[in-house]
Amino acid sequence: MEAVVGKDWDAVAAAINTRMEELELTQRELAERSGVSPATLRQLQHNYAPKRRSSRLLAAVSQGLRWPADHLAHVLEGNEPERTDANSLRGELRELRGELSELRARVAALEEERP
């Protein structure tokens, strides 16, 4: 696993927080989507408790935020984060809400089948 140290972690924190706001994601939802613990996400969001962080971690968070896997690695290197227009985000959000509604219905159906 490649360690990523000595870069612009403030920019990474800002990018994560901005994207979470854009997607209306909670820390818990991002943790579920990315497979990264809420404690680690909190560290990234606030850029505290600096430690060795891996490129795999950045890729997981990037994908959890619906970015390409290398997005946060690019931000870390000093590249400006991409801006997504509001209409595109609203469409993504509608799609996610539809998926969530469908998943809830499936879970409810499975729970009804239980003896």
C-alpha positions as CSV (number, residue, x, y, z in Angstrom):
1,M,0.0,0.0,0.0
2,E,1.5,3.3,-1.1
3,A,1.6,6.0,1.7
4,V,0.8,9.6,0.9
5,V,2.5,12.1,3.1
6,G,3.6,15.8,3.0
7,K,1.0,17.2,0.7
8,D,-1.9,19.7,0.8
9,W,-4.3,17.9,3.2
10,D,-6.2,21.2,3.8
11,A,-7.3,21.1,0.1
12,V,-8.4,17.5,0.5
13,A,-10.5,18.4,3.6
14,A,-12.1,21.3,1.8
15,A,-12.9,19.2,-1.3
16,I,-14.5,16.4,0.8
17,N,-16.6,18.9,2.8
18,T,-17.8,20.8,-0.2
19,R,-18.7,17.6,-2.1
20,M,-20.6,16.2,0.9
21,E,-22.6,19.5,1.1
22,E,-23.3,19.3,-2.7
23,L,-24.5,15.7,-2.4
24,E,-26.2,16.3,0.9
25,L,-24.3,13.4,2.4
26,T,-23.8,12.8,6.1
27,Q,-20.6,11.5,7.4
28,R,-22.3,8.2,8.2
29,E,-23.6,7.9,4.6
30,L,-20.2,8.6,3.2
31,A,-18.7,6.0,5.5
32,E,-21.1,3.4,4.2
33,R,-20.6,4.3,0.6
34,S,-16.8,4.4,0.8
35,G,-16.1,1.7,3.4
36,V,-14.0,4.1,5.4
37,S,-14.7,4.5,9.1
38,P,-16.5,7.7,10.4
39,A,-13.4,8.4,12.6
40,T,-11.1,8.3,9.6
41,L,-13.4,10.5,7.6
42,R,-13.6,13.0,10.5
43,Q,-9.8,13.1,10.5
44,L,-9.7,13.8,6.7
45,Q,-12.5,16.4,7.0
46,H,-10.8,18.4,9.7
47,N,-7.2,17.5,8.7
48,Y,-6.2,16.5,12.2
49,A,-4.4,13.6,13.7
50,P,-2.0,13.6,10.8
51,K,-0.7,10.1,10.0
52,R,0.3,8.1,7.0
53,R,-2.7,8.0,4.7
54,S,-2.8,5.7,1.7
55,S,-3.7,6.3,-1.9
56,R,-6.3,3.5,-1.4
57,L,-8.0,5.5,1.3
58,L,-8.2,8.6,-1.0
59,A,-9.6,6.4,-3.8
60,A,-12.3,4.9,-1.6
61,V,-13.4,8.4,-0.4
62,S,-13.3,9.8,-4.0
63,Q,-15.5,7.0,-5.2
64,G,-17.8,7.4,-2.2
65,L,-18.2,11.0,-3.3
66,R,-19.0,9.9,-6.9
67,W,-15.7,11.2,-8.2
68,P,-13.2,9.2,-10.2
69,A,-10.9,7.2,-7.9
70,D,-7.9,9.5,-8.5
71,H,-9.8,12.8,-7.9
72,L,-8.6,13.4,-4.3
73,A,-5.1,12.3,-5.2
74,H,-5.1,15.1,-7.8
75,V,-6.4,17.6,-5.2
76,L,-3.7,16.5,-2.9
77,E,-1.1,17.4,-5.6
78,G,-2.4,20.9,-5.8
79,N,-4.9,20.6,-8.6
80,E,-8.2,22.5,-8.3
81,P,-11.2,20.2,-7.5
82,E,-13.7,19.9,-10.2
83,R,-16.9,21.8,-9.9
84,T,-20.1,20.1,-10.9
85,D,-23.0,22.2,-11.9
86,A,-26.1,22.3,-9.7
87,N,-28.4,20.8,-12.3
88,S,-26.2,17.8,-12.6
89,L,-26.0,17.4,-8.9
90,R,-29.8,17.6,-8.5
91,G,-30.1,14.9,-11.1
92,E,-27.6,12.7,-9.3
93,L,-29.4,13.3,-6.0
94,R,-32.8,12.4,-7.5
95,E,-31.2,9.2,-8.9
96,L,-29.7,8.4,-5.5
97,R,-33.0,9.0,-3.7
98,G,-34.7,6.7,-6.2
99,E,-32.2,4.0,-5.5
100,L,-32.5,4.4,-1.8
101,S,-36.3,4.2,-2.0
102,E,-36.0,1.0,-4.0
103,L,-33.6,-0.5,-1.5
104,R,-35.8,0.4,1.4
105,A,-38.7,-1.3,-0.3
106,R,-36.6,-4.4,-0.9
107,V,-35.5,-4.5,2.7
108,A,-39.1,-4.1,3.9
109,A,-40.1,-7.0,1.7
110,L,-37.3,-9.2,3.0
111,E,-38.3,-8.4,6.6
112,E,-41.9,-9.4,5.9
113,E,-40.7,-12.8,4.6
114,R,-38.9,-13.6,7.8
115,P,-40.6,-16.2,10.0
